[in-house]
Amino acid sequence: MPLTIRFLGAAGTVTGSKYLVSNGTHQILIDCGMFQGERSWREKNWAPPEIDLGAINAVILTHAHIDHTGILPRYHALGLKAPIWCSPATADLTRLLLLDSARLQEEEASFRSEHKSSRHSPPLPLYTEEQAKSALTLLKPTPINTKTEVLPGVFAEWSLMGHIVGACSIALTINNKRIVFSGDIGRYDQPILVDPQPATLGDLLLIESTYGDRLHDIEVDPHERLANIINRTSKRGGAVVIPSFAVGRTQTILYYLRELKAAKRIPDIPVIIDSPMARDATSIYQGHTNEYDAAALALLRKGFQPFQVPKMYFTRERAESIKLNSIHEPMVIISASGMLTGGRILHHLKHRVSDERNTILFVGFQPPGSRGDWLKRGNTTMTLFGEEVPVRAEIQEMSGFSAHADKNELLRWCQSCVGTPGKVAVVHGEPESAKTFSATLSRELGWNTVVPGYGELIEV
């Protein structure tokens, strides 16, 4: 039978990464992500799987983000029993993220049941914590930069991509064909993790296009900008409140804060990380120093921990978080979620956004129509927990913290790779972004590109 690949996610959208590779003997699922965003995509998480889960022989993960791993517990409960191969750091982060996802699913189902706010009776979680724990027993951490036989005659090799700790591209050798999956490509010349590693290309390349149609804003030195914001706020006696993703973004901010304090460019004020997941994720980052870049390794050799900031405190219990509301002195509070969709950050906003001494600092994308977008647009009030509160705090944004390569960086990675791919499938982007980057690859590199649609099947 011919070697085929079917696009079951991250095609026509940026989430739900899933690609089924089949040669008639083996069926391999590359990534097993949850759809996020618009309801039409999210509803696919609940739909019966379009494939025979019991026939899957192996799952291979590029990295741990929920849009690449988040449907694993549901698929396992529905019959997926195959080993799940991934890098060691991805295994650690996947354990953290899937258990958290399951708890959130159960909490939302309970909330909707209590408030009778669901179309379904009774409302159910997509999966439970017990189902997530069961799925996690299938994880098989595998060394990076090592060719591993995942099935008889089928080999996979992981290469670091600098997106988050553990994030890799995957080179799959099957039927004497070579398929490279880029996964999510990280930024160049960023702190902590190594730059994206080049791949040796072959018959097919699947490349992400999250930012395939745009460039990141060129910002002044982030140290200078962050120092200015903290110094200005501290002089007012206020707190800098930073909504941040627990994985990747928080560790980058801690890295910058450590440097600023070491250089005495900001006052030695408390830094509070009010996110149990961020605490655990930071520990995972500290446990995988083999992925650090030269500067981070140099710090370790000098006896410094890259994320260890003086006067840094992690909160775990909710009571500790609530206690912060009664402290009115200069500090930095880093809390989830990064897009203000829920979590402890909303309580900090409610208690801090009306005080003109404070600053709300966004370090990540705020979707149109979201709370963050509302604040960035200069609105003078906002609704939190059903109450209209005045906005008097200073609102700032630093756009240079994205963990995704932009158009030029995507192109830079392609040019760094060895060889020319026989065909390129541009995936993991919104339709316009994927289409634009496909045209860029064709024009700039002369590559044979396609933009596959959801459910499409191509022969390798």
HELIX and SHEET records of a PDB file:
HELIX    1   1 ARG A   39  ARG A   42  1                                   4    
HELIX    2   2 GLU A   43  ASN A   45  5                                   3    
HELIX    3   3 LEU A   53  ALA A   55  5                                   3    
HELIX    4   4 ILE A   66  THR A   69  1                                   4    
HELIX    5   5 LEU A   72  ALA A   77  1                                   6    
HELIX    6   6 PRO A   88  HIS A  115  1                                  28    
HELIX    7   7 GLU A  129  LEU A  136  1                                   8    
HELIX    8   8 PRO A  222  LYS A  235  1                                  14    
HELIX    9   9 ARG A  249  ALA A  262  1                                  14    
HELIX   10  10 PRO A  276  GLN A  286  1                                  11    
HELIX   11  11 THR A  289  GLU A  291  5                                   3    
HELIX   12  12 ALA A  294  ARG A  301  1                                   8    
HELIX   13  13 ARG A  318  LYS A  323  1                                   6    
HELIX   14  14 LEU A  324  SER A  326  5                                   3    
HELIX   15  15 ILE A  345  ARG A  352  1                                   8    
HELIX   16  16 ARG A  371  LYS A  376  1                                   6    
HELIX   17  17 LYS A  407  SER A  416  1                                  10    
HELIX   18  18 PRO A  431  LEU A  445  1                                  15    
SHEET    1   A 7 LEU A 139  PRO A 141  0                                        
SHEET    2   A 7 ILE A  84  CYS A  86  1                                        
SHEET    3   A 7 ALA A  58  ILE A  60  1                                        
SHEET    4   A 7 GLN A  27  ILE A  30  1                                        
SHEET    5   A 7 TYR A  19  SER A  22 -1                                        
SHEET    6   A 7 THR A   4  PHE A   7 -1                                        
SHEET    7   A 7 LEU A 457  GLU A 459 -1                                        
SHEET    1   B 7 THR A 148  LEU A 151  0                                        
SHEET    2   B 7 VAL A 154  LEU A 160 -1                                        
SHEET    3   B 7 CYS A 168  ILE A 174 -1                                        
SHEET    4   B 7 LYS A 177  PHE A 181 -1                                        
SHEET    5   B 7 LEU A 204  GLU A 208  1                                        
SHEET    6   B 7 LYS A 423  VAL A 427  1                                        
SHEET    7   B 7 THR A 449  VAL A 450  1                                        
SHEET    1   C 6 MET A 312  PHE A 314  0                                        
SHEET    2   C 6 VAL A 271  ASP A 274  1                                        
SHEET    3   C 6 MET A 331  SER A 335  1                                        
SHEET    4   C 6 ALA A 239  PRO A 243  1                                        
SHEET    5   C 6 THR A 359  PHE A 362  1                                        
SHEET    6   C 6 GLU A 394  GLU A 397  1                                        
SHEET    1   D 2 THR A 381  LEU A 384  0                                        
SHEET    2   D 2 GLU A 387  PRO A 390 -1                                        
END                                                                             
